[in-house]
Amino acid sequence: MREQFRKFSHQIAESAGSPIAFSLATLSILIWGASGPYFHYSETWQLVINTSTTIITFLMVFIIQNAQNRDSRAIHLKLNEIIKGVKGARNEMVNLEEASDEELEILHNEFQELHNRIHEQLAARKKESKSD
C-alpha cells in the first residue's frame, strides 16, 4: 500500500502543478462565478465553492507533503553521498537533518563567522587594489 500511495501522490503532485490543472481550476471558478446570477447568489451556491475548495485543499496537503518528504529524503541522501566522497569534508555533516536545534545553531554561527572573515578579506583586497 505504501508504494501505491507513493506513486499516486507523486502523480497527483505532478499533475496538480501543471498548467492544465491551473487552467481547469481557473475555469471552474469562472463557471461558478458566472452561475451566481442563475442561483441568485444563494447560500448553497456559495457553499458549493467553499466545500469543494476545502476538501481539495485538505486532501492535497497530504499528497504534496508525501511528495516533498520523499524529495527531501532523496536530496539528503545525495548530499550525504557527496560529503562521504569529498576528501576533507567533515563527516559530522552527514545526517545533519537529525541534529538538534542547538547543534544547527552552532554550525550556523561557525559558517556565519567564516562568511564574515571572507567578506573582510575581500573588502581588504578591494581597498588594497584601489590604493595601488
N, C-alpha and C positions, 0 to 999 in steps of 0.2 A: 504494500500500500504506500509506503514511503517513497519508493521510486516512481510510482504512478503520480503521486502528488507533486513530486519534484518536476517531472515532465510537464504536468498540467500547469503548474504555477509558472514555469518558465515560458510556456507557450502563451499563456494569458498575459503575463507581464510584457512579453514582446509585442503581442497584438494590441494591448491597451496603450502602448506608447507609439503607435503608428499614426500616420496622418489620416488613414481611413477611419480609425477609431475616433479621432478628434472630430473629423467631419461628421460622422454619424451622431456623435454626442451633440454637436452644434445643431445639426438638422433636427434632432429630437427636441431640443429646447425651442427652436424656431417654430416647429409644428405645434408644440404645446402652447407657446405664446400666441400663435395665430388662432388656436382653437378657443382662446379665452372668451371672445365675444359670443361664440356659439353656446358655450356653457355658462354664460353670464358671469364669468369670473367667480364661480361658486367656490365654496369651501372644499368641495370634493375635487374640483379642478385643481386647486392649489395643493390639496393633499396628495394627488397623484404624483406630481413632480417631487414633492418633499419626501414622500415614502420611497419612491424609486431611487432618487439620488442617495438617500440614507442607506438603503440596502446595498446598492452597488458600492458605495464608499466603504461600508463595513466589511464586505467580502474582499474588496481589493486591498485593504490594509494587510490582511493575512497573506494574500497571494504575493504582493510586492515584497513584504517582509521576508518571506521564504526565499524569493529570488535574490534579494540583497544579502541575506545571510550566507547563501551559497557563494555568491560572487566575492563577498568579503573573505570567506574562508579560503577560497582559491587564491586570492591576492596575497593573503598572509602566508600561505604555503609557498607561493612563488618567491616572495621576499625572503622567507626563511632559507630557501634553497640558494638564493643569491648570497645571503650572508654566510652560509656554510661554505660556499665555493670561493669566496673572495679572501685571498690571503691578507691577513692583517685586520680583517673585520672582527668586531667584538661579538663573540658568540652569545653573550648575555642579551643581545638584541633579538635573538630567536624567541618566538612566542611572547613578544613584548605586549601583545594584546591581553595577556593574562596577568600583567603586572598590576600592582596596587596603584591607586592614585598618587600616593606619596612617592613611589618609585618613578612613576611617569613624570612627576613634578621635578624630581632630582635630575632626570635626564634632560628634561626641557630646559632647566636652568643651565645645565652643562653646555647644551647646544646654543643657548642664548649668549653665554659668555664667549663661546667660540665665534659666533657671529659678530659680536661686538669687537673682539680682537681683530678679526679680518677687516671689519669696517674701519677701525682705527688705522690699520696698516695701509689700507687703500687710500685713506684721507692723507696720511703722511706722504705716501708716494706722489699723490696728486700735488701736494704742497711743494715737494722737492722738485717736481718737474716744472712747476710754474716759476720757481726761483731760478732755474737754470737758464 
